[in-house]
Amino acid sequence: MQDEVLILGGGVAGCAASIALARKGRSVTLIEREPTPRHKVCGEFLSGEALEDLHALGIDVASLGAVPINYVRLAAARRAATAHLPFPAKSLTRKALDTALIAAAIAVGVRVERGRSVQSLSRAPANLWQATLDDGTTYEAQTAFLATGKHDLRGHGRPKDPHQWVAFKMYYRLSAAQTADLKGASELMLYSGGYGGIQPVEDGTTNFCCVVQRRYFARAGLRWEGLLAKMQQDCPHLAMRLGGAEPLLDKPITIAHIPYGYIRRSTEDGLYCIGDQAAVIPSFTGDGISIALHTARRAAAAYLAAEPAPVFQPKLRSAMLPQMRLAEVAADGLNNALARAVLPFCLRVWPGAMRVTARLTRVTQPAAVASEAFAN
């Protein structure tokens, strides 16, 4: 089966690119391995830039129940400091967002194949990209977009994660008092082996997402219950926040080997890499969804302008590199601060530092550019 464009991965980046291309009259097939949208390991923070991109795509997050986020609170041990965000932000579960994006893609004519797992992507005769699925079916196209998120496709993998990060996600229903205290806030929790974030999402639930180094997880017995107890011991603010909370999943969602700081240097002719396959920013910045949309927008614009993928990919890297490196330095600083026992100072300077870091680690373009790239 042959199309003009083949997109592998139906998450935020893949759907955004497919919508942008279909709106311009391109024939697009999108292949997604999950039969229906599901919850994923994600902080679910929508920055101002992400909201602009989603609006340009026709996604009304308010109608989906998105929750306003007005400030960020940094918590370590028993202390916390709060800073107002320098841009509008909201919070929405990935399941709700992905459902809306898939529906929008179908509405503009994208052929969506769900519940289909791609086993390989290779060059076929006539200079076509050929995707082979788990049932042996093949799809071919002159151009392919690699948007498989944190999951690598065989033959197109990213470097190993030297820190061996493991990420976990759990939904809770907090007590009435804790729900009121958390309203409008995204909290960043620090502990010796990583960090976690907790914030309200739609339907009165709360998302707790954390990343830890494997050695920290090992010290907790390689079990979620032990890890949660250790994180609460290291950061009593987290224990306070989860006091009386009801877990809403039977077990946490998890993913390992996340190569934070990775930015793709190059690509092959006709293969545009977007989302986490283009760049993986440290989670604490809350910019993951924004980067997925940003890279999808730029890749779609490059393709429509006949800019070859091997030209586009290094240009994208150069544009994102300063902000990505700053985010890495900030992430290292958060962890090293604990080792140096200077947390009281960190909490004092947090409000000003957060506002500066939030601005400097934004990697997206102005709203006018987003609107043009995602325009009907």
CORURMO-V554597 format. One record per residue. N is the residue number from 1. PHI is phi as a letter, one per 20 degrees, with the letter a starting at -180 (none if undefined). D_CENTER is the distance of its C-alpha to the mean C-alpha in Angstrom with 1 decimal. Layout:
N:PHI:D_CENTER
N:PHI:D_CENTER
This chain:
1:none:30.9
2:c:30.1
3:c:27.9
4:f:27.2
5:c:23.5
6:d:21.6
7:d:17.9
8:d:16.5
9:o:13.5
10:d:13.2
11:e:9.5
12:f:8.3
13:f:9.3
14:f:12.4
15:f:13.6
16:f:13.4
17:f:15.3
18:f:17.7
19:f:18.6
20:g:19.3
21:f:21.5
22:f:23.3
23:f:24.1
24:e:25.9
25:n:27.9
26:e:26.3
27:e:26.6
28:c:23.3
29:d:22.5
30:d:19.1
31:d:19.0
32:c:16.7
33:f:17.7
34:e:17.2
35:f:20.1
36:b:18.4
37:g:15.0
38:b:14.2
39:f:12.4
40:c:9.4
41:f:8.4
42:a:5.8
43:f:7.4
44:m:7.5
45:e:8.6
46:d:9.6
47:f:11.4
48:g:14.6
49:f:13.5
50:f:10.8
51:f:13.8
52:f:16.1
53:f:14.4
54:f:14.1
55:f:17.8
56:f:18.8
57:e:17.5
58:n:19.7
59:e:17.2
60:e:18.9
61:f:16.4
62:f:19.5
63:f:21.3
64:e:18.5
65:n:19.1
66:g:16.3
67:d:17.5
68:f:18.2
69:d:17.0
70:d:19.6
71:b:19.5
72:d:18.0
73:d:20.1
74:e:20.3
75:c:22.2
76:b:23.9
77:l:26.9
78:d:28.8
79:d:27.9
80:b:25.4
81:c:25.0
82:d:23.5
83:c:22.5
84:f:22.0
85:f:19.0
86:e:20.2
87:b:18.3
88:f:17.9
89:b:14.8
90:b:14.2
91:c:12.5
92:b:12.1
93:f:11.4
94:f:9.2
95:f:12.7
96:f:14.3
97:f:11.9
98:f:11.9
99:f:15.6
100:f:16.3
101:f:14.6
102:f:16.6
103:f:19.6
104:f:19.4
105:f:19.2
106:f:22.2
107:f:24.0
108:e:24.1
109:o:25.4
110:f:22.7
111:e:24.0
112:d:21.4
113:d:22.2
114:d:20.5
115:m:21.2
116:c:21.9
117:e:20.8
118:e:21.1
119:e:23.2
120:b:23.7
121:c:23.3
122:b:26.3
123:f:28.7
124:d:31.5
125:g:34.9
126:m:35.1
127:m:32.1
128:d:29.7
129:e:26.4
130:c:27.0
131:d:24.5
132:d:26.3
133:e:25.2
134:f:26.1
135:e:29.2
136:n:30.4
137:f:29.6
138:c:28.8
139:c:27.1
140:c:28.0
141:a:27.0
142:f:27.7
143:c:24.1
144:c:20.9
145:d:17.2
146:e:15.2
147:c:11.8
148:e:11.7
149:m:8.1
150:f:8.8
151:e:12.3
152:e:14.9
153:e:17.7
154:g:21.1
155:n:22.6
156:c:19.4
157:f:17.9
158:d:16.3
159:f:18.2
160:f:18.7
161:e:16.9
162:f:20.0
163:e:18.9
164:l:18.2
165:f:15.2
166:c:14.9
167:d:12.2
168:c:13.5
169:b:12.9
170:b:15.9
171:e:17.0
172:c:20.2
173:d:22.9
174:f:24.2
175:f:27.8
176:g:29.0
177:f:29.5
178:f:26.1
179:f:24.5
180:f:26.6
181:f:25.9
182:e:22.1
183:g:22.3
184:m:20.3
185:c:18.7
186:d:15.6
187:d:17.1
188:d:16.1
189:d:18.4
190:d:19.8
191:b:21.8
192:f:23.3
193:d:20.9
194:q:17.5
195:b:15.9
196:b:14.5
197:c:13.4
198:c:15.1
199:b:15.3
200:f:16.9
201:c:15.5
202:f:17.9
203:m:21.1
204:m:21.9
205:d:19.5
206:c:17.4
207:e:14.1
208:d:14.5
209:c:11.8
210:b:13.1
211:c:13.2
212:c:16.7
213:f:18.7
214:g:20.6
215:f:23.9
216:f:23.0
217:f:22.2
218:f:25.5
219:f:27.4
220:e:26.2
221:n:27.8
222:l:24.7
223:c:24.5
224:g:22.1
225:f:25.1
226:f:26.2
227:f:22.8
228:f:22.5
229:f:26.1
230:f:25.6
231:f:22.7
232:f:24.8
233:f:27.8
234:f:26.1
235:c:24.6
236:g:27.1
237:f:25.1
238:f:22.7
239:f:25.8
240:f:27.1
241:f:24.1
242:e:24.0
243:f:27.8
244:m:28.9
245:f:25.5
246:d:25.3
247:f:22.6
248:d:21.6
249:d:20.5
250:f:23.1
251:b:20.9
252:f:17.4
253:e:14.6
254:b:14.0
255:b:12.7
256:c:14.4
257:l:14.8
258:e:11.4
259:e:12.8
260:g:11.5
261:n:13.1
262:f:13.5
263:c:14.2
264:f:16.1
265:e:19.7
266:b:21.2
267:b:21.3
268:e:24.1
269:g:25.9
270:n:24.3
271:c:20.9
272:e:18.0
273:d:14.8
274:c:11.6
275:m:7.8
276:f:7.3
277:f:11.0
278:d:11.8
279:b:10.1
280:c:8.1
281:e:8.4
282:g:9.6
283:f:7.7
284:f:10.7
285:f:10.3
286:m:7.9
287:d:6.9
288:f:3.4
289:f:4.2
290:f:7.5
291:f:7.4
292:g:6.6
293:f:9.5
294:f:11.4
295:f:11.8
296:f:12.7
297:f:15.2
298:f:16.7
299:f:17.1
300:f:18.7
301:f:20.9
302:f:22.0
303:f:22.9
304:f:24.9
305:e:26.6
306:m:27.6
307:e:25.8
308:f:25.6
309:g:22.4
310:f:24.0
311:e:24.6
312:f:21.3
313:f:19.1
314:f:21.0
315:f:21.1
316:f:17.4
317:g:17.3
318:f:20.1
319:f:18.6
320:e:15.4
321:g:17.3
322:g:18.8
323:f:15.8
324:f:13.9
325:f:17.1
326:f:17.7
327:f:14.4
328:f:15.6
329:f:19.0
330:f:17.9
331:f:16.0
332:f:19.2
333:f:21.3
334:f:19.9
335:f:20.8
336:f:24.0
337:g:25.2
338:f:25.8
339:f:27.8
340:e:29.9
341:l:30.5
342:d:29.9
343:f:27.7
344:g:30.2
345:f:29.9
346:g:26.1
347:f:26.2
348:f:28.9
349:e:27.1
350:g:23.6
351:g:24.0
352:f:25.0
353:f:22.7
354:f:19.6
355:f:20.6
356:f:21.3
357:f:18.2
358:g:16.0
359:f:17.9
360:f:18.1
361:e:14.5
362:f:13.6
363:d:13.3
364:e:13.9
365:e:17.3
366:g:19.6
367:g:19.6
368:f:22.7
369:f:21.0
370:f:18.1
371:f:20.9
372:f:23.0
373:f:20.4
374:d:19.3
375:f:22.9
376:f:25.0
